[in-house]
Amino acid sequence: MHPNTSTHTYSDSSTSNMAGAHRKVRELLEHTRRRSTAALNNAAMLCGMEWGGALSGMSAWEKVSNAVFLAVNSRHTGETTLDLSTLAPAILVLFVLMMYLPPYTTWFPFGESSSVKDHPTEETQGVRLLKSTLLSQLSYLAIFVIAICVTEREKLKEDPLNFNLLSIVVEVVSAYGNVGFSMGYSCSRQISPDGMCTDRWTGFAGRWSDSGKLILILVMLFGRLKKFSMNAGKAWKLS
């Protein structure tokens, strides 16, 4: 046995351990960066929609710090500096989604696990990238609900008995399933009665803005083509 064999073995093992440690550190830093980006995106959306609403009466610094605090705590402790009941429904849907996902959830659209191993040679890099960036169907429904809550935000404030979050969710899911159920709209439920309002045999979406109707049409088309996105969402890592 060569006298330096044990020394070389120990050196190789040490090098391997150091490489593994460096890789774990890089993964941890990347993981932290992605989670921080998600929190900042939520805070930006909160500032954009509530700057003159729930955040009114504060200085610019207080508004930003409160938004960041609330966005971060929606993933962990649940502490809040604002009355959640005053937030826009679109923000509440976003927070519900954040509370549902584990705090260590990440999204790796460029990872090998997202369909690269399944088709290593048959698909081009562009096709693999497109598939890896697709979200799950539940994620798309949440995005559609948030978008409609944004387009109908004024009516959600002025006519909450007709325009409420549950009615919008029913309408979106019904359109996605191409079913046709609707919560409808009743003039008798208006808090501030409008003498010009008349009940019509139209669904709840008939009272939406043009932008909301367009989004609902996209939901219906997406529901018709749901077969092509059944296996999407593989880039999400929940553990």
C-alpha positions in Angstrom: 0.0 0.0 0.0 1.3 3.4 -1.0 2.1 5.5 2.1 0.1 8.5 0.7 -3.0 6.6 -0.2 -4.9 7.4 3.1 -3.9 11.1 2.7 -5.3 11.3 -0.8 -8.5 9.5 0.3 -9.0 12.0 3.1 -8.3 14.9 0.8 -10.8 13.7 -1.8 -13.5 13.2 0.9 -12.8 16.7 2.3 -13.1 18.2 -1.1 -16.4 16.4 -1.8 -17.8 17.6 1.5 -16.8 21.2 0.8 -18.4 21.0 -2.6 -21.6 19.6 -1.1 -21.6 22.3 1.6 -21.1 25.0 -1.0 -23.9 23.6 -3.1 -26.3 23.6 -0.2 -25.4 27.2 0.6 -26.1 28.2 -2.9 -29.4 26.4 -2.9 -30.3 28.1 0.4 -29.5 31.5 -0.9 -31.5 30.9 -4.1 -34.4 29.6 -2.1 -34.3 32.7 0.1 -34.1 35.0 -2.9 -37.2 33.4 -4.5 -39.2 33.6 -1.3 -38.2 37.3 -0.9 -39.2 38.1 -4.4 -42.7 36.6 -3.8 -43.1 38.6 -0.7 -42.0 41.8 -2.4 -44.5 41.2 -5.3 -47.3 40.8 -2.8 -46.3 44.0 -1.0 -46.2 45.8 -4.4 -49.7 44.6 -5.2 -50.9 45.6 -1.8 -49.4 49.1 -2.2 -50.8 49.5 -5.7 -54.4 48.6 -4.7 -54.6 50.0 -1.1 -52.4 53.1 -1.3 -55.4 55.4 -1.0 -57.6 52.8 0.7 -56.6 50.7 3.8 -53.1 52.4 3.8 -54.5 55.9 3.7 -53.5 58.3 6.5 -49.9 57.0 6.6 -46.7 58.4 5.3 -45.1 56.8 2.2 -42.6 55.0 4.4 -45.3 53.7 6.8 -47.4 52.5 3.8 -44.5 50.5 2.3 -43.3 49.1 5.6 -46.9 48.0 6.6 -47.3 46.4 3.2 -44.1 44.4 3.4 -44.9 43.4 7.0 -48.3 42.1 6.0 -47.0 40.3 2.9 -44.3 38.5 4.8 -46.6 37.5 7.7 -49.1 36.0 5.3 -46.6 33.2 4.9 -45.6 32.7 8.6 -47.0 34.3 11.8 -50.3 35.9 10.8 -49.5 39.2 12.6 -51.1 42.2 11.0 -51.0 46.0 11.3 -54.2 46.5 9.2 -57.8 45.5 9.5 -58.0 42.7 7.0 -61.8 43.3 6.5 -60.9 46.7 4.8 -58.6 45.1 2.2 -59.7 44.7 -1.4 -61.1 41.2 -2.2 -58.3 40.7 -4.8 -55.7 41.2 -2.0 -57.6 38.8 0.3 -57.7 36.1 -2.5 -53.9 36.6 -2.9 -53.4 36.2 0.9 -55.6 33.1 1.0 -53.4 31.6 -1.7 -50.2 32.5 0.2 -51.6 31.0 3.4 -52.5 27.8 1.6 -49.1 27.3 0.2 -46.4 26.1 2.6 -43.9 28.8 3.6 -41.0 26.9 1.9 -42.8 26.8 -1.5 -40.6 27.8 -4.4 -40.9 27.9 -8.1 -38.0 26.5 -10.3 -39.0 26.9 -13.9 -35.5 26.2 -15.1 -35.0 23.1 -12.9 -34.3 19.7 -14.4 -37.3 18.2 -12.7 -39.8 20.2 -14.9 -40.2 17.8 -17.8 -36.5 17.7 -18.8 -36.1 14.2 -17.4 -39.3 13.0 -19.0 -38.3 13.9 -22.5 -34.5 14.4 -22.6 -34.1 14.4 -26.3 -37.5 14.7 -28.0 -38.2 18.3 -26.9 -36.3 21.5 -27.6 -35.2 23.8 -24.9 -37.9 26.3 -25.8 -40.7 23.7 -25.5 -39.3 22.5 -22.1 -39.1 26.1 -20.8 -42.7 26.8 -21.9 -44.0 23.7 -20.2 -42.0 24.4 -17.0 -43.4 27.9 -16.7 -47.1 26.7 -16.9 -49.0 26.9 -13.7 -51.5 24.5 -12.3 -55.1 24.9 -13.2 -56.0 25.9 -9.6 -53.4 28.7 -9.8 -54.9 30.0 -13.0 -58.4 30.0 -11.4 -56.9 32.0 -8.5 -55.3 34.5 -11.0 -58.6 34.9 -12.9 -60.5 35.5 -9.6 -58.0 38.1 -8.6 -58.1 39.8 -12.0 -61.9 40.0 -11.9 -61.9 41.4 -8.3 -59.6 44.1 -9.7 -61.8 45.0 -12.6 -65.0 45.0 -10.4 -63.4 46.6 -7.3 -65.7 49.6 -7.4 -68.9 47.5 -7.5 -67.5 45.3 -4.8 -67.5 48.3 -2.5 -70.7 50.0 -3.6 -72.9 46.9 -4.0 -71.5 44.2 -1.7 -74.6 42.1 -1.4 -74.7 41.4 -5.1 -70.9 41.8 -5.9 -69.2 39.6 -3.3 -66.2 37.3 -3.5 -68.2 34.1 -3.3 -70.4 35.1 -6.2 -67.3 35.9 -8.3 -65.7 32.5 -7.4 -68.9 30.7 -8.4 -69.1 32.5 -11.7 -65.4 31.8 -12.5 -65.5 28.1 -11.6 -68.8 27.7 -13.5 -67.2 29.3 -16.6 -64.1 27.2 -16.2 -66.2 24.0 -16.1 -68.5 25.3 -18.9 -71.5 24.7 -16.6 -73.4 27.9 -16.7 -74.4 28.3 -13.0 -74.7 31.9 -11.8 -75.6 33.6 -8.5 -77.6 36.2 -10.6 -78.2 39.8 -9.7 -81.1 41.3 -7.8 -82.0 45.0 -7.6 -83.7 44.4 -4.3 -80.3 43.5 -2.7 -78.8 46.9 -3.5 -77.7 48.9 -0.4 -78.3 52.2 -2.2 -81.4 51.4 -4.4 -81.1 52.6 -8.0 -84.5 53.6 -9.4 -83.3 52.8 -12.9 -82.3 49.2 -12.0 -84.4 46.4 -13.4 -84.1 42.7 -12.9 -83.2 40.8 -16.0 -82.9 37.2 -17.0 -79.2 37.4 -17.3 -76.4 35.9 -15.2 -74.3 37.7 -12.7 -71.6 38.4 -15.3 -74.2 40.5 -17.2 -73.6 43.3 -14.6 -69.8 43.2 -14.9 -67.6 45.7 -16.7 -66.4 44.9 -20.2 -63.0 44.0 -18.9 -64.5 41.5 -16.4 -66.6 39.9 -19.2 -63.6 39.6 -21.4 -61.7 37.8 -18.6 -64.6 35.5 -18.1 -64.6 34.6 -21.8 -60.9 33.7 -21.5 -61.8 31.5 -18.5 -64.4 29.7 -20.6 -61.8 29.1 -23.4 -59.2 28.0 -20.9 -61.8 25.6 -19.5 -62.5 24.1 -22.9 -58.7 23.5 -23.4 -58.0 22.3 -19.9 -57.0 18.9 -21.3 -53.7 20.5 -22.5 -52.7 21.8 -19.1 -53.6 18.9 -16.9 -50.0 18.1 -16.1 -48.9 21.7 -15.7 -47.5 23.2 -12.5 -44.5 20.8 -12.1 -42.1 23.8 -11.5 -43.7 24.4 -8.1 -41.8 22.8 -5.2 -44.0 22.4 -2.1 -41.3 20.6 0.0 
